[in-house]
Amino acid sequence: MIDALAPFLLAAGDNHVVISIALIGLAGMGAQWVAWRTGLPAIALMLVAGILLGPVTGLVRPNEDFGELLEPAVALAVAIILFEGGLQLRFNELKKTGGAVPRLVLIGVPVGWALGALALHEVAGLTLAVSVLFAGILVVTGPTVIIPLLRQTNLAQRPRAILKWEGIVNDPLGALAAVVTYEFLLQQQQGTSFIDNIIGLVIASLAAGAVGWGAAKAVAFSFPRGMVPEYLKAPILFVTVIGTFVLSNLVQQETGLLAVTVMGIALANMHLSSARTYLPFKENITIILVSGVFVTLSASLDWSMIEQFQWRWAAFLLVLLFLVRPATVLISLAFSKVPWKERLFVAWIAPRGIVLVAISGLFALRLDELGYSGGMLLITLSFAVVAATIVAHGFTAAPLARLLGLNGPDSNGVLIVGTTPFSLQLAKTLRELKVPVMIADTSWQRLGAARAEKLPTFHGEILAEATEEDLDFNQFQVLVATTGNEAYNALVCSEFAPEIGSDNVYQLGDASGDDPHALPTSLRGRSLFDTGHGVEDVADHVARGWKLMPIELTLTLDTNLMRSHLPEEHLPLFVLREDGRLRFYTHASRPDGRPGDTIVAYVPPGTRHPLDEVLPDREEERREEAATEAGAAAARPDALPDPGDEEEESKR
């Protein structure tokens, strides 16, 4: 394959580095996109993409293309990834893990280190010194693999929080464990005091934490006080992270990862009002870095390294997957409040990624310089661990979560903001169609009508920062703002568009007019209905008795026939696909219905169901169903709002 591509590589000439960067970016983003479309693990696809670009085709040769810049570039990328991961760690989330994270750090790291060293020495056949050093690095999981895995796994809140915290916190600890081992081996050769060096390492680690915390305080002090303009906040934060990483490494090698992690966690819990201005930028940068670095490191493999793989290492990989990791977690979480199902899930999930490969490559060179045999084997073995854990955990995480009953809320739900007669109609229709729905409102009294209908509700300001801690937005595929204030609806949609998706936030209000004073479409959600009906229009329809009518399409009843049997003024609202996805009609989008889909239309009073026209026998069945439902409704007591609603509202 490489020989066949030789003319192409020769023709590329000096542009080969640029071509390599482009191919790495395309492969990384392509793997992420395919993962989104297919549900396959993104980390596994990126690993395959890197191997195809590197060892298989030779199109990308990182070691030759980037030379001495490869190692520092990967180190800086890992630092930024760890910082962004730290920004996701809030202490209030830590409280919900049942004390699991401190246990996995204080107990799990030394236990995993010891068991890993034993397995490497006895099963993999590495020397004791190399085994201890590599086992220290193996305690990492890391955000580069955990976060993409969690993004594609519908997991309950607590195990999700445990895995995320463990992955981000343990990354710098794995690097420090390798440093401790290396210092011990170095002191053995030089005859100096190991204890003195360990004390120095502890002091350097504390200093690194102080540097990270100090950098976070500097950002928290300067950003809200107008010392930095808005357009410079993200770039300045970016270079501050790099500076913090480099400064800490100057004090003690490999403590930079600890410093940037502390900086991220500190900033996450300082609740900066300006955080929203730079967080989306940083998340995008992190996705690019994760994809690029992972593909680059996978492409840096060559056949000579792959040929060094020893079959006894396969036995070690099995021991690592089925003995070392489960034993580490079960010992750490013994007698904790974490349920057994969650312990078993966490005990299985531990994919390794960029940090393992990067640190292993660094210390392999150092061990080789010290004269320890087997040091260079760490590079091959680290890739074997990455490949095995990514395949094993990436493809089994979602099925195991379902098997253990640890799935989070369905991600196909609808969040309706604002309690109005129309929003209640919409919520009840969605519930009839088996679509999870929730109504949010600031008024406890207005929510009384939704509670009377037994609809899930959220009482509070949806735009408040505390709402993100109380409400899991991962369960919603669509947000619909239906309050009586179109400007507020636009504000809600603009706020949640980056999180839910700009194509999945809708509001009442016309965005199709030519009014130069109207809000631009970039600052609002998509308008409900293809006519862009506003608040007053919908209120008028409600007053005249309009209703929502679900119509299931069949081979007999297609979209055109359905429309011919509905009044001309009817308004199609959304299409519910067979797979549960919702597609709303807007002034810019008119989705087509297919057999098996359900179209919900807003129709005037007295409208007959199209199926009653197409299938006359169905009308009698509908009458019987209506009579049965009316009898059941008469038999049960009317559900009324709580007597204390008004008193509760006045208190709030």
C-alpha positions, 0 to 999 in steps of 0.5 A: 500500500505504501509503495503504491502511494509513493508517487503521491507522497513524492509529489506532495514534497514540502507540502506533505506536512500541510497535507498531513495536518489536513488529513488528520483533521478530516479523519478526526472530524470524520470519525466524530461525525460517523460516530454521531450518525451511527452510534459507534464509539468515536474513540474506536473510530478515531483509532481505526482512522489513525491506523489507516492513515499511518501504518496501513497507507503511510499517508501520515508520518507524524514522527517524520512530519513534525519531528521534535515538535510532536512531543511538546505539541501533544503535551500542550494539547493534553494540558488544554484537554485536562483543563477543559475537563476540569471546567466540567467538575463542580463540587455540587456534582461531587457530593452526589457520587456517594463518596466514590471519587475520594475513594477511587483516588485515595484507595483506588490509585495505590491499589490499581498501581500495585495490582497493575505492577504485579500483573505486568511483572508476572504475566506480561514479563516486564522487569520489576522497575519497568512494571512499577513505572508503567503500572503507575501510568495505567491508573489514568483513564482520562477525559480524551476517552471518557468524555466521548464515551459518556457523550454517546452513552445514556447513563444515569447521573451518579455513575456518569459523574463518578467516571468523569471525575475519576478520569480527569482527576486521575490523569495528573496522578498517573503522571506523578506516579510515573515521576515518583518511580522514575526518580526512585530509579534515578536515585538508585543509580546516583546514590542520592537520597530518595526520601529527599527527592520525594519530599521535593516532589510533594512540595513541587506538586503543592506548588503546581496546585498553588500555581493553578489556583492562582491562575484561576483567581487571576482570571476570576478577578480580572474578567468580571471587572472589565480588565479584559474585553469580551473578544480577548477573554477566550484567547487570553484564557487559552494562553493562560492555560499554556503558561500555567502548564509550562511554568509548573513543568519548569518547577518539576517535570510532569506537574503541569498536568496537575496545575491545569487540572486544579485551574479548571476545577477552581474556575468551574466552582467560582461561577463566573458570569462571563464563563458562557462567553468562552466555554463554547469556544473551549469545548470546540477547541477540545473536540478538535484537539482530542480528535487530532491528537488521538489520530496523530498518535495512532498514526505514529505506530509502525509495523516494527512496533506492532511486530514487537507485540508478544502474545503473553501480553494478550494474557496481561490485557485479559488480566487488566480488563477482568481482574485488575480494574474490577478488583481496584474499584470493588476494593475502593468502593467496599462499604460505600453508599454506591449501589452494587449495579453502579459499582459493577459498571464503574468496575468495567469501564476504564478506557485509556487514551492519549495521556497513557500513550504520551507519558509512556512514550516520554518515560520509555526514552528515559528508561532506555537512557538509564539502561533498563531493558524493556523500556521501549516496549512500553510504546507498543504495550501502551497502544495495545492497552489503548486499543483493547480497552477502547474496543472492549469498553467502547462497544459494551458501555451502552449495552451494559448500562441497559442490562444493569438498568443504569440508563439515564432519562430518555434523550428524546424528551421535549422541554416546554417553557411556559404554561399556557392553554396551548402548551398544555395541549401540546404536552398532553398530545406528546404524552399520548404519543409516548414522547417524554415531556416536561413543562417549566415555569416560574409560577407555581400557580400556573403550573397547577394546571399541568400538575392536575394533568399529571404532567412532569413539571419544573418550577423555577427560572429556566435561565438561572445558573442553578437550573443546570444543577437541578435539571438534566438537559441531556434528556431533551431532544427539543425545547419549545418556548411558548410563554406570552412574551416573545422576547423572553421566548427568544432569550430562552432559545438563544441561551439553550441553542448551543446545548440542545442545538440551534435546529432543536429550539423553537418558539412562538413568534414570526421570524419570516416577516420583513420588519427591520426592527424584529429580532434577527433569526440568529438571536431567536429560536425557529418559529413554530408553524410554517406560517410563523404564528405569534403569541396573539395568533395562537391565543386567538385560535385557543379562544376559538376552540382549535385543537391538536390532532395526531394523524398517523400516516399509512400506505392508504393515507399519505400526506397529500390525502391527509391535507385534502381531508383537513380544512384549508386553514389547518396548521401542521405543527410537527412530524413524529418519526417512527424512531422517536425523532421530532421535526417541527414545521417552521417557515424554513422547514416543511418535513415530509411525512412517511408511512408510519410517521405521525403528523400533528396538525392544529385544526379548527373545532369540528374537524373530522379525523382524515382516517374517518373519511378514508376508513368509515368503519373507524368512526364507530370505533372512535365513538366507542373509545370516546365513550369509554374514556368519558366514563373513566373520566367521570368515575375518577375525582377531578384533579384540582391544584393543591389548596396551598398553591396560592400561599406557596406562590406568594412565598416564592 
